[in-house]
């Protein structure tokens, strides 16, 4: 072990999207790459079972709290695949 301290960093991105359009998805992808993000949470993603299959983020495992109201809701969480995640929703 060297005498200098080594710190691992975890980069987290949180964004209130107000809906996840294709253009916003492209903006998120660009930001994830530029900032070397490890975990992201997109609030008000408005994802349902029907449209979730159209969203993928290369290198990330996705977890979703689906849209449950007519207005903006739902959360999309992405975790880099090389990280371990245990995602649970307790009611």
Secondary structure, DSSP 8 states (H G I E B T S, - for coil): --SS-------EEEEE-SS--HHHHHHHHHHHHHHT-SEEEEET----HHHHTT---TTEEEEEE---SSSS--EEEEEETTS--------
